[in-house]
Amino acid sequence: MKTQNQIQQQAEIHLLEAAKEFQKCMQCGKCRSVCPVFKELGNELYVARGKNKLAEKIVSGDLQITDRVKDAVNECLNCKACSANCPAGVSPEHVVLRLRWYITTREGLGFFKALIFRQMIWRKWPITLAAVIIGITQRALFGIGPKNPVRYLFPLFGFSKRRFFPAMALRSGQSLYPETNPPRKGPAKMRIGYFTGCAGNLIYTNVVKSVVDILTCYNYEVIIPENQKCSGTPVLANGDYEGARMLMQHNFDLFQQYELDAVVVACSSCGMALKKEIKLFIADSSELREFCSSVFDINEFIDKNIDFKDEDLGKLPYRVTYHDPCHMVRGQGISAEPRNLLKKIPGIDFREMKDADVCCGSAGSYCITHYDTAIKINNHKVKNIQDASVDIVATACPTCVMHIQDNLLQHESQEKARYVVEILADSLRAAGTIQT
């Protein structure tokens, strides 16, 4: 149990780290031209330059933490567009994260965040059980369609009654497979750890199946550590520094036990957490550097390591575009690889859409806590998808899939949001390369 003095010291460290960034800011306002939130709300407090100024005044003691300050700090997607376009090299998202950590360190998590982050997510079984219960309820209520009166209860839980949710899995993705999955034939090329992420484990279990089927088909041994927990991304984004540190330390220690050649991830945010954000929480060491360098997004790994023969891939008659998740394109520098995979599939008519790398507004929990703004941002994405005249918008992030599909349904559009790796697995199954 930390003393009040230790808590205060930790809070001050967060402010000092924020100062290292905002002091670089030239106040040029370039960030205003690329910030999705500012484009919708037009409030200087919500853009990077405004947040840097807020941080400066908090550090100097000229500004106290008020509800308005908290509101401004929370109006950020962590899309990294401001960082990518800043001529001074500022990383405003790190200023935002440090301010969130500073506020939470001083004021505490509060009951609901403590319940979710320190109990349900940390213990894992409560959130797994909750997902199953929700899945059963969704099916009992026929998916909770647009006219279902149950929707009027959504605001009681902080959700918009307009929102469409994906069906939660009745069985977790990790429970579908043993911990060790040998290659289908011949010796293993590599021993691969698979970090499923919470959404893959509890919602998009077909993604877990696609990853395991593809890798084992091409003679990789796949290890799915049973005791893996959340990557920590939603926890750190919501201000819980200590909770994120605990999760990242746990996963790092766990995956170190398996003598892996590589770790694959099918969630852009989890990939960024394991490659980069983990370095904010765990002391630098050769083991940590080796671990981070061994983590690959699944699209990145497949594009680099698997050479598909023409006969391996079956024809899929789809028109497809691709949405770049922020934590892939700017967080990890991955853009060409998923497109390469889509273009290899026979029958796919790949069409690049306008502003493919602009944030869709999901941003993890942002599309829950700031739904109206998130939908306004997403409306631009939906229009660009529709203008591309496609059947499928492919991507590599669960909250992007969730948020885009939600808004497509609200627009009564027929396009489907799917993972690239799912489409690739469908092609392999169509050719009989992967046996269903």
Beta strands, then each sheet from edge to edge (+ up, - down):
strand 1: 180-181
strand 2: 191-195
strand 3: 221-223
strand 4: 262-265
strand 5: 295-297
strand 6: 319-322
strand 7: 349-350
strand 8: 392-395
strand 9: 416-419
sheet 1: 1+ 3- 2- 4- 5-
sheet 2: 7+ 6+ 8+ 9+
end
